[in-house]
Amino acid sequence: GLITAIGACGIQPGDEVIVSPYTMSASALAPILYGGVPVFADIDEDNFGLCPKSVESKITPRTKAILVVHIFGNPARMDAIMEIAQRHNLKVIEDCAQAPLAEYKGRKVGTIGNLGVFSLNYHKHIHTGEGGVITTNDDFLAERCQLIRNHGEVAAEAKGVTDFTNTYGQNYRLTEIQAAIGIEQLKKLPRLIDQRLENAAYLAEKLGAISGITLPLVEAGSKHVYYVQPFKFSADVFGIHRNRFIEAIKAEIPSAVLREDTPLIGGGYVRPLYLQPLYQKRVAGCSFNCPKYEGSVSYEKGLCPVTERMHFDELFTHEFMRPGMSKSDLEDVVRAFEK
């Protein structure tokens, strides 16, 4: 879905796309597949989405789009990001993989930018095994997505399509069975979200009362849908590093049934993407190595200091708010934290 959306925006070799360093790798990888260059902006330390000030500082004459991630289910600061995008004539793609039915100041995520991309991967709020959904209210972009997902063969000649940029070769079609499952899953989504919100509210009240644990910011009129529930940890208050605290929690609370090797709590999220070998070794065939790229991009450690501080020292996330957790289960979690 992200690859399709980036292609629909016409990204070509030498173009830059501003991306988040703190998300699943596909968000930053999508521009590379068209020869585009991912440029990492830092995150907001209160809601962990892209920081608008950092985004603006990364814009150059080569910037063509901003790929915003509503990480953990919490909407990014979309008013500021959309204002920047409109001022610089940039496309905005919303990565809503972790945020179905999340709202930013009363508007559903995926309806604010030019394109929204949702995931139906097996561990999301609802799923079809694998798959995704793209939303847009732009007829031109919708047609580009249809062409890209299906080898450029969606009645192109009959419709008089003459621009086949980025439409070659792909097959990203969702199967009919997956689509049927997805339609039924969508009917369950509001109820599943409500269960997450209820459980997250209880844990936020109890865990947020512990000195040294800070809740994320959810802007007024907005709705966080909690793919996971994030908190910030203060080593100054606790007198130990976050990782030691998290290991103690893991020792108190068993993992989920059939997930014995996958604890439901962890320090940090994913290592900042620019520290991965792809960027450190610059192994992409075109993209940042392309002769058409006239800019200079850094992937050095220290590039996004807030992201690095959150990942290595302060942020932790858990999944104890998932549907199926009973009140007594939630009380077990609270007792573990208090102990």
N, C-alpha and C positions, 0 to 999 in steps of 0.2 A: 504493500500500500504506500509506504513512504517513497519507495523507488518510483512508483507510478506517479505520485504527486510531484516529486522533484522533476521528473521528465515532463510532466504537463506544464510546468512553469518554464520550460525551455532552457534549462540549465545546460551549458555547453563547456568545453574545455576553456579554462582561463577564468570562468565565473566563480565568484565566492559566495558561499552560503553560511550565514551565521548560525551556529548550532550550540547545543548545551554539552558540556563535558561530563555531565552527571546523569547518565541515562543509559538505556540499552544501546549496544554498539550500532545497531542498524540506523539510528537517527543520524549519526554523523557519517556513516558509510554511504548512505544513499547518494549524496552529491558526487562521491568519488566514482561511482559507476558510470557517470556521464562525463567524467573528466573534470568535474567541478572541484573546488577546494573548500573543505570544511574549515571554518574559522571559529575558534572556541571563545565564547564570551563567558564571563563568570556567572555564578548563580547568586540569587538573593539569599541572604543568610537567615531570613525569617520564614520564607515559604519554599525555598529550594528550587524554584523555577528560574528562568533567565532573568538577570538583573538588567533593567532597561538602560541604566547609565553605562554599564559595561557593553551592552549591545551597541549603543550609539558610538562608543569609542572605537568599535571594531569596523565601522562602515568605511568603505573605500569606493572609488569609482567603479570597482569591479564587482561590488556586492549586488546580488540580484534577488536574494530571498533571505528570510529569517525562518528557521525551523524551531518552533516553540514546543517545549515538552511540559505537559501538565503532570509533573512528576508526583508519584505516590497517590494521585487522585486529587491534588490540590491545584486549582487554576493558577496559572502564572499571571503576572500583572499586565493584563491584556490592553487596558486603556492606553498605558504609556507605550507599549510595544506597537500597537496599531498606529498611534500618532507618529512615532518614529518612521514606521514603514510608509505611511502615506506621504510624509514629508520628503522621503528619499525615493519614492516610487518603487517600493519593494513588495514582492509577494510574501504572504505569511501563510505558512503551513503549520497547523496545530497537530502535534502528536498527542492524541487522546487515548493511547493504548491503555493507560491505567486510570482513565477518568470518564467512563461512560455515565451520562446523566449528571456529571459535575456542572456547576453553574458559576459563572463569573458575573457578579452584580445583576443577577436575574436572567442572564443569557446562557444558553447551553453551550458548553465548549464544543468546538467543531463547527460552530455556526458564526464565529466572530472573524476569523481569518478568511483567506481565499479558499482554503481547502482544510478539511479535517480528516484525520486518519485514526481509525479505531481497530483494536486487535481482538480477534476471537481465538487466540492461542489458549492452550488448555488450562493455564493457571490464572487466567483473567477472571473478571467478575462473572461473565458468562462466556461460553466458548463453543466452538464447533470442531474441536480437535486442533485444527489450524485454520487460518483464514483471517479476513479483515474486511473493513468497510471504509469507503471514502465518501465524504459529504462535501457538497459545494452548491452554491446558488448561482454559479457562473456557467452558462451554457457552453462557452468555448472550452473552459477547463474540463467540464464534464466529458465533452467529446474527446478531448486529448487523452483523458484517463481511459476512456473506452477503447481508443485506438491502441494505446500502449499495452493494455492488459491482454490484447488479443491480436498480436502480430500486425497491427495496423489494418485489420481486415473488416472493420465494422462498417460495411457498406460505404467505404471511403470514396470509391469512384462514383457511385450513384449519388452520393451527397455532394460531390464536387469538391472534396477535400484535396488541396494541392500542397499543403505543408506537412511533410511526414517526419519532421524533426523528432528524434527520440522514439519513434514508433516501431522500430525494427525488432523482430525476433522474439519478443517476450510472450509468454503464456502465463498470465497471472489470474486466470479465471477461477472463481470459486465453483466447486461442483454443485450440482443440483441438490444432492443429499445434504451437503454442508449448509447450503442456503436454507433448505427446509428446516434443518435443526436450528439454525440461527433465528429464523422467524419465531419458532416456539420459545427459544431461549429469551428473546427480547420481551416476551410476555411476562417472564419471571423476574426481569431485571429490577423493576421498581421495588418489589418485595425484598429481593436480596440486598439492594442498596439500603433499604430501611433497616434491615438487621445489622448491617455493618455500622450504620450511623448510630443506632441505639447502643451497640456494644462499645463503639469508639467513644461515645459520650461518657459512658460509665467509667471507662479506663482513663479518659482524660481528666475527669473529676478526681479520681482517686490517686492516679500517678502524678498528675500535675500539682497535687498538694504536697508532694515530697520536695523538700528544698534541694535545688540543684538539678531538677528535671524541668525542662521548659517545653511548653506546647508550641507547635508551629502556628504561624499567623494564617488565619483565614479571613480574607477581607469581608467587610460588611456587605450583606446581600449575596454572598457567594456560598457555594456548597462543595465541601471536600468529600469525596466518596471512598477514600481509604482503601486503595489497593493494598497498601500497608499503612501502619500508623507510625509516623516519625516523631521523635523527640530529640531535644538537645540535652547533652550531659555536661555538667560543670565539674571538671576535675578539681578546681579550686575549692568547691563546696565539699565534695566527697573525700578529697585527699588521696585519691587513687586514680589511675587512668581508666577511661571508659572501658577499654577491652577487659580489664580485670573484673570490673563490675558485671559486664555482660556474661563472662564465663561463670560467674557466681549464679546469675539468673538461670543459665542453661543447666546448671547442676541442680537447681531447685525444681524446674518445670520440665517434665518429659516432652518429647516432640509429639507430633500428631501421629495417629494410627497410620501405619504403612509409610510413614516418613521418618523412620527412626534415625536416619542419617542426615536429616535436613531439619535443623533446629528452626523454630518459629521466631527467633529473635537473632539479631546480628548487629555488630558495630559497623557503621558506615553502610554503603550500598554497593556500588561498583567502583573500582579504581578509576580515577579521572581518565577519560578516554584517550586523551592525548599522550598519556604515559604508556599506552599499549604499544607493542612492537610495530604495528602498522605505521604509526606516526613517528615513533622514535627512530626507526630504521628507514622510514620513507620508502616503503616497498611498493606503493601503488605505481602502476605502469605509466599513467598519465597524471591527472590531478595536479598535485603540488610539484611534480617532476616535469610537467608538460612544457614544451617550448613556447606554447601559446600563453602560458601564465606569466604575466608581467609583474606580479606582486611578490611579496615576501611574507611568509607565514611562519610563526614560531610554535613549536610544540614542546618547549622546554619545561622542566619542572619549575614550579613557581608561577606559571602562566596565569593560573586562576587561583589565587590564594584562599578565597573563601571556600571554594570547592575542596581544596586540599585540607583545609582546617576541619571542615565538616566531616570529610571522609575518614581522615586518619585520627581525629581526636574527639569530635563532639557529637556527631549525629549517630543515633541508633534507630532501627526500625523493628517492628514486630508485626505478627499476623494474628495475634490473639483475639482480634475483633472480628474474625471471619464468621460467616453464618454457620450455625451448628454449635457454637460455644454456648454452653448453658450459664446461668447465673452463678452456679457453684464453680464452674470452670473459671469464670472471670474473677471470682473471689480468690481462687487459688493463685492466680496471677498477681493480684494485688498483695496477697500475703507474702509471696516470694519477693516482691520488690521491697516491701516494708522490712522484711527480715534482712 
